[in-house]
Amino acid sequence: MMICKLKTFNVPWVLNIFWILTSLSVIATGSSFKSGMPFKNLNSTKETKDALHDWAQRIKNAKSIVVAGAGTTGVEVAGELGEQYAAKGLKHITLVCDDELPLGTNIRRDVREAAKRALERLQVKVIANARVTSPANSSFPGTVTITNKSSNSTETLQADLLIPTYGIIPNTSFLPQSLLDSRGFVKQTQFLRAEGHNNIFVVGDAGNLESPQGVHADKQAVHASKLLEARLLGQEEQAYQPDERVMLAVTVGKNTGTGQVGGWKLWGWMVWLFKARYLGTDYAAGIAKGERTMTMKSW
């Protein structure tokens, strides 16, 4: 992180731009899962690829799989496994949900019910109001202990594999505590800066301005580029407006899904059209080339 104070001198504008650029830092380190699952990038591309290949082999070998956590990631993982294996009678797939229905309580009930029905059509067993209380790093095949939240009773399942999909955390452990809130997220202003630091930009999951979702990171990245341009040109910067609406599209296998935008429920065919068919792989090349973002065809 290079920090130098920008002063006003009678020097060429190119040098002024150089000073501005070298005085700026951007924190866009994303998030990860406590369990080390490769749903987010790990420490390197190689480590992430190795972990994905390792889990693919474990899934291939397992006959009984328990997915712990029924948020967006858990529902999508269980849905993919259900379509590939459970619906064909090849494996037993169980999703453990810590509420009466999958997805968060901020989501419309009919959306949550649609997710549960879609999973059950794929022969995924959904265990509600329960949590996996055996360690996520237990050796398998083995026993998974599930505790009912209402009765505090326990039951055990024999499983060849446990996939934890809960415990998302920001990748901010390298930062001083003064920059972080109580949850470990960077305290982020509406100008996408770290609080009290006009030269440190914060974008995406690492910041606390919005929930850690790809759609929010995408919008923040686009706005941050405009803020940087305005700063270089000496123009007025426009504050970023956080989107408080629920924006959710959840796939349940490759043929359907459900979701919510604001107060509106998404139909399954809409999730199929925009997400479930390819899971973003159809425009990944454009993102890598810098030609588009996740949500914008051009920027």
Short mmCIF file of the C-alpha atoms (twelve columns), coordinates in Angstrom:
data_MODEL
# 
_entry.id   MODEL 
# 
loop_
_atom_site.group_PDB 
_atom_site.id 
_atom_site.type_symbol 
_atom_site.label_atom_id 
_atom_site.label_alt_id 
_atom_site.label_comp_id 
_atom_site.label_asym_id 
_atom_site.label_seq_id 
_atom_site.Cartn_x 
_atom_site.Cartn_y 
_atom_site.Cartn_z 
_atom_site.pdbx_PDB_model_num 
ATOM 1   C CA . MET A 1   0.000   0.000   0.000   1 
ATOM 2   C CA . MET A 2   1.763   3.177   -1.167  1 
ATOM 3   C CA . ILE A 3   0.679   6.335   0.587   1 
ATOM 4   C CA . CYS A 4   1.952   9.824   -0.273  1 
ATOM 5   C CA . LYS A 5   0.397   13.216  0.391   1 
ATOM 6   C CA . LEU A 6   -0.857  15.084  -2.683  1 
ATOM 7   C CA . LYS A 7   0.287   18.709  -2.733  1 
ATOM 8   C CA . THR A 8   -0.438  21.471  -5.214  1 
ATOM 9   C CA . PHE A 9   2.586   22.377  -7.323  1 
ATOM 10  C CA . ASN A 10  3.019   23.945  -10.723 1 
ATOM 11  C CA . VAL A 11  3.878   20.669  -12.402 1 
ATOM 12  C CA . PRO A 12  2.568   18.892  -15.503 1 
ATOM 13  C CA . TRP A 13  -0.878  17.374  -15.117 1 
ATOM 14  C CA . VAL A 14  0.539   13.903  -15.852 1 
ATOM 15  C CA . LEU A 15  2.605   14.122  -12.678 1 
ATOM 16  C CA . ASN A 16  -0.458  15.200  -10.718 1 
ATOM 17  C CA . ILE A 17  -2.296  12.122  -11.992 1 
ATOM 18  C CA . PHE A 18  0.665   9.951   -11.006 1 
ATOM 19  C CA . TRP A 19  0.589   11.371  -7.487  1 
ATOM 20  C CA . ILE A 20  -3.166  10.777  -7.230  1 
ATOM 21  C CA . LEU A 21  -2.896  7.175   -8.407  1 
ATOM 22  C CA . THR A 22  0.012   6.312   -6.132  1 
ATOM 23  C CA . SER A 23  -1.830  7.740   -3.136  1 
ATOM 24  C CA . LEU A 24  -4.848  5.475   -3.606  1 
ATOM 25  C CA . SER A 25  -5.555  1.962   -2.352  1 
ATOM 26  C CA . VAL A 26  -8.519  -0.288  -3.116  1 
ATOM 27  C CA . ILE A 27  -9.739  -2.997  -0.749  1 
ATOM 28  C CA . ALA A 28  -11.698 -5.554  -2.785  1 
ATOM 29  C CA . THR A 29  -10.680 -8.786  -1.094  1 
ATOM 30  C CA . GLY A 30  -14.134 -10.386 -1.042  1 
ATOM 31  C CA . SER A 31  -15.230 -13.062 1.387   1 
ATOM 32  C CA . SER A 32  -14.789 -16.731 2.163   1 
ATOM 33  C CA . PHE A 33  -16.358 -19.516 4.224   1 
ATOM 34  C CA . LYS A 34  -15.220 -20.502 7.705   1 
ATOM 35  C CA . SER A 35  -15.042 -24.125 6.617   1 
ATOM 36  C CA . GLY A 36  -12.624 -23.350 3.776   1 
ATOM 37  C CA . MET A 37  -15.110 -24.502 1.159   1 
ATOM 38  C CA . PRO A 38  -14.218 -23.304 -2.371  1 
ATOM 39  C CA . PHE A 39  -17.517 -21.464 -2.918  1 
ATOM 40  C CA . LYS A 40  -15.308 -18.383 -2.895  1 
ATOM 41  C CA . ASN A 41  -11.748 -18.142 -4.171  1 
ATOM 42  C CA . LEU A 42  -9.169  -19.514 -1.772  1 
ATOM 43  C CA . ASN A 43  -5.647  -18.147 -1.361  1 
ATOM 44  C CA . SER A 44  -4.665  -18.735 -4.988  1 
ATOM 45  C CA . THR A 45  -6.092  -19.934 -8.288  1 
ATOM 46  C CA . LYS A 46  -4.208  -23.216 -7.967  1 
ATOM 47  C CA . GLU A 47  -5.454  -23.816 -4.429  1 
ATOM 48  C CA . THR A 48  -9.026  -23.088 -5.500  1 
ATOM 49  C CA . LYS A 49  -8.806  -25.453 -8.492  1 
ATOM 50  C CA . ASP A 50  -7.218  -28.200 -6.394  1 
ATOM 51  C CA . ALA A 51  -9.959  -27.882 -3.779  1 
ATOM 52  C CA . LEU A 52  -12.699 -28.005 -6.413  1 
ATOM 53  C CA . HIS A 53  -11.216 -31.135 -7.995  1 
ATOM 54  C CA . ASP A 54  -10.848 -32.737 -4.559  1 
ATOM 55  C CA . TRP A 55  -14.479 -32.053 -3.646  1 
ATOM 56  C CA . ALA A 56  -15.668 -33.262 -7.044  1 
ATOM 57  C CA . GLN A 57  -13.959 -36.581 -6.400  1 
ATOM 58  C CA . ARG A 58  -15.412 -36.837 -2.893  1 
ATOM 59  C CA . ILE A 59  -18.899 -36.170 -4.247  1 
ATOM 60  C CA . LYS A 60  -18.410 -38.764 -6.978  1 
ATOM 61  C CA . ASN A 61  -17.416 -41.401 -4.421  1 
ATOM 62  C CA . ALA A 62  -20.137 -40.619 -1.848  1 
ATOM 63  C CA . LYS A 63  -23.502 -42.368 -1.754  1 
ATOM 64  C CA . SER A 64  -25.033 -40.235 1.023   1 
ATOM 65  C CA . ILE A 65  -24.384 -36.476 1.195   1 
ATOM 66  C CA . VAL A 66  -25.558 -33.980 3.824   1 
ATOM 67  C CA . VAL A 67  -25.600 -30.287 2.893   1 
ATOM 68  C CA . ALA A 68  -25.551 -28.118 6.036   1 
ATOM 69  C CA . GLY A 69  -27.042 -24.657 5.700   1 
ATOM 70  C CA . ALA A 70  -30.017 -23.673 3.534   1 
ATOM 71  C CA . GLY A 71  -29.133 -20.184 2.367   1 
ATOM 72  C CA . THR A 72  -28.662 -19.418 -1.305  1 
ATOM 73  C CA . THR A 73  -25.475 -21.474 -1.559  1 
ATOM 74  C CA . GLY A 74  -26.932 -24.456 0.294   1 
ATOM 75  C CA . VAL A 75  -30.098 -24.531 -1.809  1 
ATOM 76  C CA . GLU A 76  -28.133 -24.300 -5.057  1 
ATOM 77  C CA . VAL A 77  -25.630 -26.984 -4.036  1 
ATOM 78  C CA . ALA A 78  -28.416 -29.324 -2.900  1 
ATOM 79  C CA . GLY A 79  -30.335 -28.600 -6.107  1 
ATOM 80  C CA . GLU A 80  -27.399 -29.441 -8.357  1 
ATOM 81  C CA . LEU A 81  -26.696 -32.640 -6.420  1 
ATOM 82  C CA . GLY A 82  -30.387 -33.504 -6.415  1 
ATOM 83  C CA . GLU A 83  -30.747 -33.170 -10.165 1 
ATOM 84  C CA . GLN A 84  -27.533 -35.008 -10.949 1 
ATOM 85  C CA . TYR A 85  -27.902 -37.832 -8.450  1 
ATOM 86  C CA . ALA A 86  -30.939 -37.992 -6.130  1 
ATOM 87  C CA . ALA A 87  -33.566 -37.630 -8.868  1 
ATOM 88  C CA . LYS A 88  -31.915 -40.562 -10.667 1 
ATOM 89  C CA . GLY A 89  -31.775 -42.714 -7.530  1 
ATOM 90  C CA . LEU A 90  -27.969 -42.653 -7.471  1 
ATOM 91  C CA . LYS A 91  -27.329 -40.914 -4.145  1 
ATOM 92  C CA . HIS A 92  -29.168 -39.757 -1.019  1 
ATOM 93  C CA . ILE A 93  -29.046 -35.960 -0.648  1 
ATOM 94  C CA . THR A 94  -30.148 -34.226 2.564   1 
ATOM 95  C CA . LEU A 95  -30.381 -30.469 3.183   1 
ATOM 96  C CA . VAL A 96  -30.355 -29.319 6.818   1 
ATOM 97  C CA . CYS A 97  -32.234 -26.046 7.286   1 
ATOM 98  C CA . ASP A 98  -32.081 -24.045 10.537  1 
ATOM 99  C CA . ASP A 99  -35.554 -22.533 9.969   1 
ATOM 100 C CA . GLU A 100 -38.883 -23.958 8.902   1 
ATOM 101 C CA . LEU A 101 -38.073 -23.194 5.263   1 
ATOM 102 C CA . PRO A 102 -34.934 -22.681 3.165   1 
ATOM 103 C CA . LEU A 103 -33.501 -19.201 2.489   1 
ATOM 104 C CA . GLY A 104 -33.558 -16.243 4.860   1 
ATOM 105 C CA . THR A 105 -36.489 -14.883 6.814   1 
ATOM 106 C CA . ASN A 106 -36.263 -11.631 4.817   1 
ATOM 107 C CA . ILE A 107 -37.415 -13.531 1.724   1 
ATOM 108 C CA . ARG A 108 -41.101 -13.892 0.796   1 
ATOM 109 C CA . ARG A 109 -42.625 -17.048 2.227   1 
ATOM 110 C CA . ASP A 110 -43.922 -18.242 -1.153  1 
ATOM 111 C CA . VAL A 111 -40.394 -17.938 -2.590  1 
ATOM 112 C CA . ARG A 112 -39.028 -20.052 0.249   1 
ATOM 113 C CA . GLU A 113 -41.825 -22.592 -0.189  1 
ATOM 114 C CA . ALA A 114 -41.097 -22.762 -3.928  1 
ATOM 115 C CA . ALA A 115 -37.445 -23.549 -3.187  1 
ATOM 116 C CA . LYS A 116 -38.442 -26.373 -0.824  1 
ATOM 117 C CA . ARG A 117 -40.905 -27.872 -3.318  1 
ATOM 118 C CA . ALA A 118 -38.367 -27.737 -6.132  1 
ATOM 119 C CA . LEU A 119 -35.775 -29.515 -3.967  1 
ATOM 120 C CA . GLU A 120 -38.245 -32.207 -2.957  1 
ATOM 121 C CA . ARG A 121 -39.183 -32.795 -6.603  1 
ATOM 122 C CA . LEU A 122 -35.525 -33.648 -7.108  1 
ATOM 123 C CA . GLN A 123 -35.764 -36.133 -4.203  1 
ATOM 124 C CA . VAL A 124 -33.702 -33.957 -1.854  1 
ATOM 125 C CA . LYS A 125 -34.730 -34.533 1.768   1 
ATOM 126 C CA . VAL A 126 -35.135 -31.221 3.633   1 
ATOM 127 C CA . ILE A 127 -34.769 -31.365 7.430   1 
ATOM 128 C CA . ALA A 128 -36.227 -28.158 8.892   1 
ATOM 129 C CA . ASN A 129 -35.611 -26.306 12.176  1 
ATOM 130 C CA . ALA A 130 -32.331 -28.095 12.731  1 
ATOM 131 C CA . ARG A 131 -28.583 -27.600 12.730  1 
ATOM 132 C CA . VAL A 132 -25.643 -29.881 12.167  1 
ATOM 133 C CA . THR A 133 -23.826 -29.962 15.504  1 
ATOM 134 C CA . SER A 134 -21.091 -32.445 14.702  1 
ATOM 135 C CA . PRO A 135 -17.817 -30.839 13.554  1 
ATOM 136 C CA . ALA A 136 -17.702 -29.894 9.890   1 
ATOM 137 C CA . ASN A 137 -14.202 -31.341 9.642   1 
ATOM 138 C CA . SER A 138 -15.118 -34.834 10.881  1 
ATOM 139 C CA . SER A 139 -13.726 -37.701 8.850   1 
ATOM 140 C CA . PHE A 140 -16.193 -39.430 6.530   1 
ATOM 141 C CA . PRO A 141 -17.851 -41.832 6.026   1 
ATOM 142 C CA . GLY A 142 -19.175 -41.136 9.488   1 
ATOM 143 C CA . THR A 143 -22.018 -39.898 11.640  1 
ATOM 144 C CA . VAL A 144 -23.633 -36.485 11.345  1 
ATOM 145 C CA . THR A 145 -25.395 -35.246 14.471  1 
ATOM 146 C CA . ILE A 146 -28.403 -32.988 13.891  1 
ATOM 147 C CA . THR A 147 -30.038 -31.000 16.701  1 
ATOM 148 C CA . ASN A 148 -33.663 -29.877 16.474  1 
ATOM 149 C CA . LYS A 149 -33.883 -26.200 17.445  1 
ATOM 150 C CA . SER A 150 -37.401 -26.453 18.886  1 
ATOM 151 C CA . SER A 151 -37.131 -29.592 21.015  1 
ATOM 152 C CA . ASN A 152 -33.337 -29.632 21.463  1 
ATOM 153 C CA . SER A 153 -33.489 -33.325 20.601  1 
ATOM 154 C CA . THR A 154 -30.803 -34.903 18.450  1 
ATOM 155 C CA . GLU A 155 -30.697 -37.452 15.695  1 
ATOM 156 C CA . THR A 156 -27.838 -38.962 13.770  1 
ATOM 157 C CA . LEU A 157 -27.399 -39.639 10.086  1 
ATOM 158 C CA . GLN A 158 -24.882 -41.883 8.424   1 
ATOM 159 C CA . ALA A 159 -23.203 -39.933 5.648   1 
ATOM 160 C CA . ASP A 160 -20.309 -40.359 3.296   1 
ATOM 161 C CA . LEU A 161 -19.845 -36.607 2.986   1 
ATOM 162 C CA . LEU A 162 -20.820 -33.386 4.774   1 
ATOM 163 C CA . ILE A 163 -20.808 -30.131 2.786   1 
ATOM 164 C CA . PRO A 164 -21.022 -27.011 5.010   1 
ATOM 165 C CA . THR A 165 -22.443 -23.959 3.220   1 
ATOM 166 C CA . TYR A 166 -22.696 -21.530 6.137   1 
ATOM 167 C CA . GLY A 167 -20.293 -19.163 7.858   1 
ATOM 168 C CA . ILE A 168 -19.448 -16.533 5.257   1 
ATOM 169 C CA . ILE A 169 -16.740 -14.161 6.516   1 
ATOM 170 C CA . PRO A 170 -15.042 -11.114 4.959   1 
ATOM 171 C CA . ASN A 171 -11.398 -11.456 3.930   1 
ATOM 172 C CA . THR A 172 -10.226 -8.558  6.067   1 
ATOM 173 C CA . SER A 173 -8.052  -10.171 8.742   1 
ATOM 174 C CA . PHE A 174 -4.971  -8.375  7.338   1 
ATOM 175 C CA . LEU A 175 -6.437  -4.954  8.153   1 
ATOM 176 C CA . PRO A 176 -6.136  -2.971  11.412  1 
ATOM 177 C CA . GLN A 177 -9.129  -3.273  13.739  1 
ATOM 178 C CA . SER A 178 -9.732  0.467   13.518  1 
ATOM 179 C CA . LEU A 179 -11.013 -0.008  9.949   1 
ATOM 180 C CA . LEU A 180 -13.437 -2.810  10.831  1 
ATOM 181 C CA . ASP A 181 -16.885 -3.055  12.372  1 
ATOM 182 C CA . SER A 182 -17.868 -5.619  14.997  1 
ATOM 183 C CA . ARG A 183 -18.452 -8.305  12.325  1 
ATOM 184 C CA . GLY A 184 -15.102 -7.816  10.621  1 
ATOM 185 C CA . PHE A 185 -16.353 -5.828  7.628   1 
ATOM 186 C CA . VAL A 186 -14.632 -2.603  6.601   1 
ATOM 187 C CA . LYS A 187 -16.598 0.451   7.706   1 
ATOM 188 C CA . GLN A 188 -17.591 1.837   4.320   1 
ATOM 189 C CA . THR A 189 -18.953 5.270   3.368   1 
ATOM 190 C CA . GLN A 190 -21.349 6.097   0.520   1 
ATOM 191 C CA . PHE A 191 -18.350 7.335   -1.431  1 
ATOM 192 C CA . LEU A 192 -17.008 3.767   -1.212  1 
ATOM 193 C CA . ARG A 193 -14.171 4.774   1.086   1 
ATOM 194 C CA . ALA A 194 -13.013 3.368   4.396   1 
ATOM 195 C CA . GLU A 195 -14.332 5.624   7.137   1 
ATOM 196 C CA . GLY A 196 -11.833 8.371   7.885   1 
ATOM 197 C CA . HIS A 197 -9.626  7.527   4.887   1 
ATOM 198 C CA . ASN A 198 -10.375 9.437   1.701   1 
ATOM 199 C CA . ASN A 199 -7.606  7.613   -0.190  1 
ATOM 200 C CA . ILE A 200 -8.745  4.045   0.582   1 
ATOM 201 C CA . PHE A 201 -11.565 2.734   -1.627  1 
ATOM 202 C CA . VAL A 202 -13.618 -0.270  -0.494  1 
ATOM 203 C CA . VAL A 203 -15.604 -2.386  -2.964  1 
ATOM 204 C CA . GLY A 204 -17.743 -5.494  -2.609  1 
ATOM 205 C CA . ASP A 205 -18.038 -8.137  0.095   1 
ATOM 206 C CA . ALA A 206 -15.292 -6.681  2.270   1 
ATOM 207 C CA . GLY A 207 -17.368 -3.549  2.981   1 
ATOM 208 C CA . ASN A 208 -20.376 -3.187  5.272   1 
ATOM 209 C CA . LEU A 209 -22.519 -0.882  3.132   1 
ATOM 210 C CA . GLU A 210 -24.539 -3.728  1.585   1 
ATOM 211 C CA . SER A 211 -24.963 -7.462  2.081   1 
ATOM 212 C CA . PRO A 212 -22.187 -9.614  0.526   1 
ATOM 213 C CA . GLN A 213 -23.826 -10.462 -2.806  1 
ATOM 214 C CA . GLY A 214 -22.341 -10.518 -6.265  1 
ATOM 215 C CA . VAL A 215 -24.921 -8.083  -7.626  1 
ATOM 216 C CA . HIS A 216 -23.917 -5.489  -5.018  1 
ATOM 217 C CA . ALA A 217 -20.194 -5.995  -5.609  1 
ATOM 218 C CA . ASP A 218 -20.828 -5.559  -9.320  1 
ATOM 219 C CA . LYS A 219 -22.640 -2.232  -8.897  1 
ATOM 220 C CA . GLN A 220 -20.068 -0.944  -6.421  1 
ATOM 221 C CA . ALA A 221 -17.185 -1.776  -8.769  1 
ATOM 222 C CA . VAL A 222 -18.823 0.160   -11.609 1 
ATOM 223 C CA . HIS A 223 -19.514 3.143   -9.352  1 
ATOM 224 C CA . ALA A 224 -15.978 3.069   -7.930  1 
ATOM 225 C CA . SER A 225 -14.585 3.391   -11.469 1 
ATOM 226 C CA . LYS A 226 -16.689 6.550   -11.900 1 
ATOM 227 C CA . LEU A 227 -15.444 7.921   -8.578  1 
ATOM 228 C CA . LEU A 228 -11.835 7.331   -9.608  1 
ATOM 229 C CA . GLU A 229 -12.419 9.039   -12.936 1 
ATOM 230 C CA . ALA A 230 -14.045 12.049  -11.228 1 
ATOM 231 C CA . ARG A 231 -11.146 12.298  -8.822  1 
ATOM 232 C CA . LEU A 232 -8.560  12.225  -11.596 1 
ATOM 233 C CA . LEU A 233 -10.417 14.895  -13.556 1 
ATOM 234 C CA . GLY A 234 -11.115 17.074  -10.530 1 
ATOM 235 C CA . GLN A 235 -14.875 16.670  -10.914 1 
ATOM 236 C CA . GLU A 236 -17.536 16.358  -8.229  1 
ATOM 237 C CA . GLU A 237 -17.973 12.817  -6.943  1 
ATOM 238 C CA . GLN A 238 -21.451 11.337  -6.671  1 
ATOM 239 C CA . ALA A 239 -22.378 9.284   -3.617  1 
ATOM 240 C CA . TYR A 240 -23.236 5.632   -4.129  1 
ATOM 241 C CA . GLN A 241 -26.844 4.783   -3.328  1 
ATOM 242 C CA . PRO A 242 -27.145 1.380   -1.600  1 
ATOM 243 C CA . ASP A 243 -29.971 -0.792  -2.889  1 
ATOM 244 C CA . GLU A 244 -32.076 -1.938  0.053   1 
ATOM 245 C CA . ARG A 245 -34.296 -4.169  -2.084  1 
ATOM 246 C CA . VAL A 246 -34.103 -7.933  -1.856  1 
ATOM 247 C CA . MET A 247 -32.435 -9.132  -5.058  1 
ATOM 248 C CA . LEU A 248 -32.226 -12.896 -5.210  1 
ATOM 249 C CA . ALA A 249 -32.187 -15.530 -7.941  1 
ATOM 250 C CA . VAL A 250 -31.720 -19.085 -6.669  1 
ATOM 251 C CA . THR A 251 -31.248 -22.022 -9.016  1 
ATOM 252 C CA . VAL A 252 -32.586 -25.452 -8.091  1 
ATOM 253 C CA . GLY A 253 -30.887 -27.615 -10.668 1 
ATOM 254 C CA . LYS A 254 -30.357 -26.475 -14.247 1 
ATOM 255 C CA . ASN A 255 -34.029 -26.335 -15.225 1 
ATOM 256 C CA . THR A 256 -35.687 -24.112 -12.640 1 
ATOM 257 C CA . GLY A 257 -35.302 -21.918 -9.608  1 
ATOM 258 C CA . THR A 258 -36.996 -19.123 -7.712  1 
ATOM 259 C CA . GLY A 259 -36.188 -15.680 -6.463  1 
ATOM 260 C CA . GLN A 260 -37.284 -12.210 -5.508  1 
ATOM 261 C CA . VAL A 261 -36.632 -8.692  -6.765  1 
ATOM 262 C CA . GLY A 262 -38.005 -6.074  -4.417  1 
ATOM 263 C CA . GLY A 263 -41.448 -7.312  -3.482  1 
ATOM 264 C CA . TRP A 264 -41.858 -9.416  -6.621  1 
ATOM 265 C CA . LYS A 265 -41.499 -13.179 -6.810  1 
ATOM 266 C CA . LEU A 266 -39.547 -14.503 -9.799  1 
ATOM 267 C CA . TRP A 267 -41.002 -17.317 -11.865 1 
ATOM 268 C CA . GLY A 268 -38.942 -20.444 -12.297 1 
ATOM 269 C CA . TRP A 269 -38.588 -19.971 -16.063 1 
ATOM 270 C CA . MET A 270 -37.073 -16.524 -15.495 1 
ATOM 271 C CA . VAL A 271 -34.360 -17.957 -13.245 1 
ATOM 272 C CA . TRP A 272 -33.788 -20.702 -15.831 1 
ATOM 273 C CA . LEU A 273 -33.442 -18.128 -18.622 1 
ATOM 274 C CA . PHE A 274 -31.027 -15.766 -16.893 1 
ATOM 275 C CA . LYS A 275 -29.065 -18.012 -14.546 1 
ATOM 276 C CA . ALA A 276 -29.825 -21.716 -14.185 1 
ATOM 277 C CA . ARG A 277 -28.856 -22.785 -17.717 1 
ATOM 278 C CA . TYR A 278 -25.240 -21.660 -17.501 1 
ATOM 279 C CA . LEU A 279 -24.593 -20.235 -14.002 1 
ATOM 280 C CA . GLY A 280 -22.775 -17.326 -15.603 1 
ATOM 281 C CA . THR A 281 -20.292 -19.397 -17.593 1 
ATOM 282 C CA . ASP A 282 -21.775 -18.051 -20.843 1 
ATOM 283 C CA . TYR A 283 -20.383 -14.572 -20.160 1 
ATOM 284 C CA . ALA A 284 -17.375 -15.399 -17.985 1 
ATOM 285 C CA . ALA A 285 -15.009 -14.782 -20.922 1 
ATOM 286 C CA . GLY A 286 -16.345 -11.242 -21.352 1 
ATOM 287 C CA . ILE A 287 -15.835 -10.521 -17.665 1 
ATOM 288 C CA . ALA A 288 -12.249 -11.816 -17.806 1 
ATOM 289 C CA . LYS A 289 -11.545 -9.551  -20.798 1 
ATOM 290 C CA . GLY A 290 -13.018 -6.531  -19.022 1 
ATOM 291 C CA . GLU A 291 -15.682 -6.163  -21.694 1 
ATOM 292 C CA . ARG A 292 -18.627 -6.543  -19.347 1 
ATOM 293 C CA . THR A 293 -19.560 -7.060  -15.698 1 
ATOM 294 C CA . MET A 294 -21.747 -9.704  -14.130 1 
ATOM 295 C CA . THR A 295 -24.899 -7.627  -14.627 1 
ATOM 296 C CA . MET A 296 -23.955 -5.173  -17.399 1 
ATOM 297 C CA . LYS A 297 -23.285 -6.107  -21.012 1 
ATOM 298 C CA . SER A 298 -21.129 -3.032  -21.488 1 
ATOM 299 C CA . TRP A 299 -19.654 -0.423  -19.183 1 
# 
